[in-house]
Amino acid sequence: MTVARHSVRRAVRFGALVPLFCALLFAFAGEPRAGEEFDGNWSISIFGMPGKCQFGYRMKMTIDNGAVLYRGRQVSPQAIYVSATGDVKLRLGSGKYTVVGTGALESRRGQGRWTAEGLSCTGWWRAVRQ
């Protein structure tokens, strides 16, 4: 019974990272930042390191006229910032559940890393233009 409870708690705790990547994207929407060079549809794969943080998640995003969009809505540049040169910065959540990351986009691909220090989790992300 204890093992089952621990597994459920662990799944809930680290399963919360997936919605965290999505839920806070729209707060404080502001000016678009990404260069038009990166406009188009992107498939984003997010992975947690093996062990207690292991997970994989795929989502679609669009860059349109320099603005980052998820499900048709503009993502806050404070949550996901893509510069005109393709540098990527992530900052999602708050407190213990803060996820920060960096990386870069090129014309057809991108990649980077993220950490959630409060949860002792790290991982990486990859992007492919569709």
C-alpha positions as CSV (number, residue, x, y, z in Angstrom):
1,M,0.0,0.0,0.0
2,T,2.8,2.4,0.8
3,V,4.5,1.8,-2.5
4,A,1.3,2.4,-4.4
5,R,0.7,5.7,-2.5
6,H,4.3,6.7,-3.2
7,S,3.9,5.9,-6.9
8,V,0.7,7.9,-7.1
9,R,2.2,10.9,-5.3
10,R,5.3,10.7,-7.6
11,A,3.1,10.5,-10.7
12,V,1.0,13.5,-9.5
13,R,4.0,15.5,-8.6
14,F,5.9,15.0,-11.8
15,G,2.8,14.7,-13.9
16,A,2.2,18.3,-12.9
17,L,5.1,19.4,-15.0
18,V,3.3,18.6,-18.2
19,P,0.3,20.9,-17.6
20,L,2.7,23.5,-16.1
21,F,4.4,23.7,-19.5
22,C,1.0,24.5,-21.0
23,A,-1.1,26.2,-18.4
24,L,1.0,29.3,-17.8
25,L,1.8,30.2,-21.4
26,F,-0.7,32.9,-21.8
27,A,-0.3,35.1,-18.7
28,F,1.0,38.7,-19.4
29,A,0.8,38.5,-23.2
30,G,2.9,41.2,-24.7
31,E,4.7,42.2,-27.8
32,P,5.8,39.5,-30.2
33,R,9.6,38.8,-30.0
34,A,10.5,36.0,-32.4
35,G,11.9,36.9,-35.8
36,E,9.7,36.2,-38.8
37,E,12.4,33.9,-40.0
38,F,11.0,31.3,-37.6
39,D,7.4,31.7,-38.7
40,G,5.6,28.4,-39.2
41,N,4.3,25.3,-37.4
42,W,6.7,23.6,-34.9
43,S,6.4,20.2,-33.2
44,I,7.9,20.5,-29.7
45,S,9.0,17.4,-27.7
46,I,9.7,17.8,-24.0
47,F,11.5,15.2,-22.0
48,G,12.4,14.7,-18.3
49,M,15.7,13.0,-17.3
50,P,15.4,9.3,-16.5
51,G,14.5,8.4,-12.9
52,K,12.0,10.2,-10.8
53,C,11.4,13.0,-13.5
54,Q,11.1,10.8,-16.5
55,F,8.4,11.8,-18.9
56,G,7.9,12.7,-22.6
57,Y,5.4,15.1,-24.0
58,R,4.8,16.4,-27.5
59,M,2.9,19.6,-28.4
60,K,2.4,21.8,-31.4
61,M,3.3,25.5,-31.5
62,T,3.2,28.1,-34.2
63,I,5.2,31.2,-34.8
64,D,3.2,33.7,-36.7
65,N,4.6,37.1,-37.7
66,G,7.1,36.7,-34.9
67,A,4.5,35.8,-32.2
68,V,4.6,32.4,-30.4
69,L,1.2,30.8,-30.5
70,Y,-0.2,27.7,-28.7
71,R,-3.6,26.5,-29.7
72,G,-4.2,29.7,-31.6
73,R,-3.5,32.0,-28.6
74,Q,-0.4,34.2,-28.2
75,V,2.0,32.9,-25.6
76,S,3.4,35.4,-23.1
77,P,7.0,36.5,-24.0
78,Q,7.7,36.2,-20.2
79,A,6.8,32.5,-20.5
80,I,8.5,31.6,-23.8
81,Y,10.7,34.2,-25.5
82,V,12.2,33.6,-28.9
83,S,14.5,36.4,-30.1
84,A,14.9,37.5,-33.7
85,T,18.1,35.4,-33.9
86,G,16.4,32.3,-32.5
87,D,17.6,32.3,-28.9
88,V,14.9,30.7,-26.7
89,K,14.2,31.4,-23.0
90,L,11.6,29.7,-20.9
91,R,10.2,30.6,-17.5
92,L,7.0,28.8,-16.5
93,G,5.3,28.6,-13.1
94,S,6.3,30.0,-9.8
95,G,7.8,29.0,-6.5
96,K,8.7,25.4,-6.2
97,Y,7.1,24.7,-9.5
98,T,9.2,27.2,-11.6
99,V,10.6,25.7,-14.8
100,V,13.4,27.7,-16.5
101,G,15.1,26.8,-19.7
102,T,17.2,28.0,-22.6
103,G,18.0,26.9,-26.2
104,A,17.9,28.0,-29.7
105,L,16.0,27.6,-33.0
106,E,17.6,27.3,-36.4
107,S,15.7,27.4,-39.7
108,R,14.3,23.8,-39.4
109,R,15.2,22.6,-35.9
110,G,15.8,23.7,-32.3
111,Q,16.9,22.3,-29.0
112,G,17.5,23.2,-25.4
113,R,17.5,22.3,-21.7
114,W,15.2,23.0,-18.8
115,T,15.3,22.7,-15.0
116,A,12.8,22.7,-12.2
117,E,15.1,23.1,-9.2
118,G,12.3,23.0,-6.6
119,L,11.4,19.5,-7.9
120,S,15.0,18.4,-8.5
121,C,14.2,17.8,-12.2
122,T,16.0,18.5,-15.4
123,G,15.4,17.7,-19.0
124,W,15.6,18.8,-22.6
125,W,13.4,19.9,-25.4
126,R,13.6,19.6,-29.2
127,A,11.7,21.4,-31.9
128,V,11.2,20.5,-35.6
129,R,9.5,22.8,-38.1
130,Q,6.6,21.0,-39.8
